[in-house]
Amino acid sequence: MLAFRCIVCHERFDFASGETAVVLSHIAYGYDFVHDRHESIALGWIFVDPEYDRPEFSHDPLRARVLDIARPAGWAAVMPESAERVDAGYFVRLEALRLWALVEYRDGSRYLEGLVRDPEWESEPGGAEFSEGERGPRDAVDYASPSERTDPVRSAQWGAIVHARYRGEHTPSSRHVPLLHFPRDAARAARTA
């Protein structure tokens, strides 16, 4: 499971007590997360690199904060293959999820999204990717439970979505996600009882 920690203080988030994680986009790679109290510090960091040399972090245009996380329990993101692989008849690859994240969007809506992470970032507090990204043609088309990974019907559905995307057709992801109960929900219920 992904170590979900603040990029500034490196401490874990205490979602059960109501703490949230502010979502920040990194200028050169994926996403990082900070406590509310560290947001201004992270936004003030400069990425010193001749190619960038400007603020390291900015707010994600879609996602405001993570409200809670859960273990992935064997689920995977269904990712489109490269154009070359699609031409060869291979439409999707499965990428193991590192976490489920209950995400609050800037419009106030909430979605469950899978987080993936490149192994090279394992020892770092950040560097995660939302598998759905910006919901573009290269982003996840669905999520697969352990029992669906080899299901030919699901594979055909995923392939059809990817094939349509490569033809330029607008095809939304199927948003097939598990029903999860988060510790924060239980803590909130206990406080109001």
C-alpha positions, -999 to +999 in steps of 0.1 A: +000+000+000+012+035-008+026+055+021+003+084+020+022+113+037+024+151+036+051+163+012+062+189+038+063+172+072+063+136+059+036+126+085+006+105+076-028+121+074-053+114+102-084+110+081-103+094+110-101+126+130-113+147+101-079+158+086-078+161+048-050+161+022-048+191-001-041+178-037-012+196-054+001+190-090+039+188-093+054+207-123+074+177-135+055+146-123+021+135-108+006+147-076+016+153-040-004+159-009-001+184+020-018+191+053-039+224+052-013+240+075+015+232+051-002+243+018+014+277+016+048+263+023+046+238-006+031+264-029+062+286-022+088+260-032+106+266-064+116+237-087+152+248-096+159+232-129+168+249-162+138+234-179+114+246-152+128+271-127+094+282-114+070+271-086+072+234-079+035+229-070+002+243-081-034+234-073-049+207-094-076+222-115-101+193-108-093+178-074-093+199-042-086+174-015-085+137-005-110+130+023-100+094+030-080+065+017-085+027+016-065-004+007-069-014-029-076-051-022-063-064-055-080-039-077-063-025-109-066+005-131-075-005-167-051+016-188-051+021-226-021+006-244+001+027-267-010+034-302+015+008-315+001-019-292-035-010-301-026-014-338-013-049-329-046-058-312-037-052-275-060-026-261-055-024-224-030-032-196-038-035-159-019-014-135-021-024-098-037+003-076-017+015-046-047+031-029-083+041-033-088+078-025-121+095-017-116+128-036-135+160-032-135+179-065-134+217-068-172+217-077-179+200-044-186+166-059-169+135-045-155+105-064-136+074-055-104+073-076-076+048-078-040+060-071-011+044-089+026+050-085+058+044-104+081+021-083+109+047-086+090+070-062+086+043-035+109+060-009+094+094-015+063+109+003+047+120-030+048+112-067+014+095-070-008+095-100-046+095-103-052+068-128-081+087-143-058+118-147-076+145-166-101+119-180-084+121-214-077+094-240-045+082-222-062+078-188-078+048-172-110+036-188-122+015-158-111-004-127-109-042-125-115-063-095-094-094-090-122-116-104-126-094-135-089-094-146-094-123-169-131-119-178-133-119-216-166-099-216-150-071-195-119-072-217-140-068-248-158-038-232-125-022-222-111-028-257-141-012-273-137+019-252-100+022-261-107+015-298-134+042-298-110+067-281-083+061-308-110+068-335-115+102-318-149+093-303-158+107-269-161+077-246-163+082-209-148+057-184-172+033-169-164+043-133-168+008-120-156+011-084-161-010-052-185+001-024-161+010+004-167+022+039-141+046+052-129+050+088-138+087+086-174+079+079-175+057+111-158+084+131-182+111+119-212+089+127-198+083+162-193+120+169-229+128+158-245+100+177 
